[in-house]
């Protein structure tokens, strides 16, 4: 067995086998003298069922008490922001949607709103496109919160909640699939509008879902809220007050559970949210229990918005009128997924040469965006999602940065967990609802 | 592109011989400039005549007063509360309904302190800290942008500082603790050094990574892919409109 700086290797009958050990890990554990010091260093993650993906927590424990937590992120860094710079503006939406995979439509919305602001076409977005966006974002918020309920339930011992939460989320993913052709990573919102219209069958499904979910939600609330174990695992655990939240930049349900009704759908509306009637649920306990209450109430508020959006939905165009930007709006869901609609293919290939030229130019070159920079922020299920987009006047984004709430919120883990018990690290971390795809981008 | 194992590496783990786009200013591979030509290729292959096109860098010019909206109130309040305003603020830009204050790098922490604490400013939340690399603009190519939000007045403002590669900016972590990881990310991706940061290490890339990936002279990387007999080059070497 030979040793190098990176990995030890040995020859086996199957070939050479490398054993990779974690960098400075031996020096960290070796520096603690087990005789004079009862401090234990525990490496939780990156592969751990309760870390929501690949989050690694380095914990220093004294008995059951956490002395120090050091969150380590970056295991899921995929260079989405860098990759965007090598694709055109429309293609960008297919990248950002993969960041926070539980809230793909929010990533798309933030990105598209930023591009539209750069183009100066924010007020040209048609009413139907805006309504569809709101409708889908709220459905996505519900599905994201359902996954939170599911995973947090699992982590605190309510395994059945995990199955129920994922089951109900599946209804929403069906609706998404019906419209966009995909369950996740939709690339449905495009700069200028949405990729295609909602079919009537999806609208019917949404209406059914509006009847279905409230009953189920009541069931789950009854199941969890009265549960003594659930109460003891959540009440008074991982407290972070308003001051702590704002100092650490924590937004979303965690901030609202500490009592501040900061919701950008109300305070800095976008996509026409000012026209919807809904409340911003808050709690004052600032603990995991409060965050649970806020998220449950938010699902109900989102259902209210979905219903209003369905009623508001009037026939009309789903893309801006400018044909230089409105690509690719001629899409349809076929047997093999989403693609150009047959009518569109027939037109460009058989009837109009100008259409073919136009299609070719738009698809290969894309549109140019005037130079400048914008920052757009929207209310993501986990807090503020900010998109800082910079254009140099070309067909590609010059720089896009996503201020993802998971990344910023995770900084609060030490503040919530240090001095508490090890089990509360799980509850506290889960209450932040981190999604590592968004955190590491 | 295949990575040849380094001679000094005995572990069998491939280590590329040359650090790519490393800390120093001369990168190992300079991608073709997006400001020249039209299709992203140089030398042979471009017979369109567009290869000679040079796109100029758009100069950012200051906006004259009045700025409109709440922007005047913000700048006036800052001017009143901060004696060094004239010296610290390089220019004020209003574009697309957004206010940007370009600030001398060494003054950013002072300005942030006043932006947070002054009663008529009250930018309590530092939403985002990130960087932009304006390669080939001027010597101060790395910009750090701070997006502040005032929850009291429901306002947003952007602070921007520019430093040369390897330059340093005072950290705002003592004012906005949330900037901790975000400054680490900016250091990680752009190599801007934040002086006074409690723990300025890489956050997304591995600790032993060389180079700062979001810099414009850092190549995207990738391998050619074969598809139905044709070889598709990696994204940064494709012939594309620019």
Boltz contact constraints between the chains, C-beta under 6 A:
constraints:
  - contact:
      token1: [A, 4]
      token2: [B, 10]
      max_distance: 6.0
  - contact:
      token1: [A, 4]
      token2: [B, 11]
      max_distance: 6.0
  - contact:
      token1: [A, 6]
      token2: [B, 11]
      max_distance: 6.0
  - contact:
      token1: [A, 6]
      token2: [B, 13]
      max_distance: 6.0
  - contact:
      token1: [A, 7]
      token2: [B, 11]
      max_distance: 6.0
  - contact:
      token1: [A, 7]
      token2: [B, 13]
      max_distance: 6.0
  - contact:
      token1: [A, 9]
      token2: [B, 12]
      max_distance: 6.0
  - contact:
      token1: [A, 74]
      token2: [B, 203]
      max_distance: 6.0
  - contact:
      token1: [A, 74]
      token2: [B, 204]
      max_distance: 6.0
  - contact:
      token1: [A, 77]
      token2: [B, 204]
      max_distance: 6.0
  - contact:
      token1: [A, 82]
      token2: [B, 213]
      max_distance: 6.0
  - contact:
      token1: [A, 82]
      token2: [B, 214]
      max_distance: 6.0
  - contact:
      token1: [A, 86]
      token2: [B, 220]
      max_distance: 6.0
  - contact:
      token1: [A, 86]
      token2: [B, 235]
      max_distance: 6.0
  - contact:
      token1: [A, 86]
      token2: [B, 236]
      max_distance: 6.0
  - contact:
      token1: [A, 117]
      token2: [B, 96]
      max_distance: 6.0
  - contact:
      token1: [A, 246]
      token2: [B, 124]
      max_distance: 6.0
  - contact:
      token1: [A, 246]
      token2: [B, 125]
      max_distance: 6.0
  - contact:
      token1: [A, 247]
      token2: [B, 177]
      max_distance: 6.0
  - contact:
      token1: [A, 248]
      token2: [B, 177]
      max_distance: 6.0
  - contact:
      token1: [A, 248]
      token2: [B, 178]
      max_distance: 6.0
  - contact:
      token1: [A, 249]
      token2: [B, 178]
      max_distance: 6.0
  - contact:
      token1: [A, 262]
      token2: [B, 151]
      max_distance: 6.0
  - contact:
      token1: [A, 267]
      token2: [B, 154]
      max_distance: 6.0
  - contact:
      token1: [A, 365]
      token2: [B, 241]
      max_distance: 6.0
  - contact:
      token1: [A, 371]
      token2: [B, 58]
      max_distance: 6.0
  - contact:
      token1: [A, 372]
      token2: [B, 95]
      max_distance: 6.0
  - contact:
      token1: [A, 374]
      token2: [B, 96]
      max_distance: 6.0
  - contact:
      token1: [A, 375]
      token2: [B, 147]
      max_distance: 6.0
  - contact:
      token1: [A, 386]
      token2: [B, 127]
      max_distance: 6.0
  - contact:
      token1: [A, 386]
      token2: [B, 128]
      max_distance: 6.0
  - contact:
      token1: [A, 388]
      token2: [B, 130]
      max_distance: 6.0
  - contact:
      token1: [A, 390]
      token2: [B, 132]
      max_distance: 6.0
  - contact:
      token1: [A, 394]
      token2: [B, 242]
      max_distance: 6.0
  - contact:
      token1: [A, 395]
      token2: [B, 241]
      max_distance: 6.0
  - contact:
      token1: [A, 399]
      token2: [B, 132]
      max_distance: 6.0
  - contact:
      token1: [A, 401]
      token2: [B, 130]
      max_distance: 6.0
  - contact:
      token1: [A, 403]
      token2: [B, 128]
      max_distance: 6.0
  - contact:
      token1: [A, 408]
      token2: [B, 178]
      max_distance: 6.0
  - contact:
      token1: [A, 411]
      token2: [B, 180]
      max_distance: 6.0
  - contact:
      token1: [A, 411]
      token2: [B, 181]
      max_distance: 6.0
  - contact:
      token1: [A, 440]
      token2: [B, 204]
      max_distance: 6.0
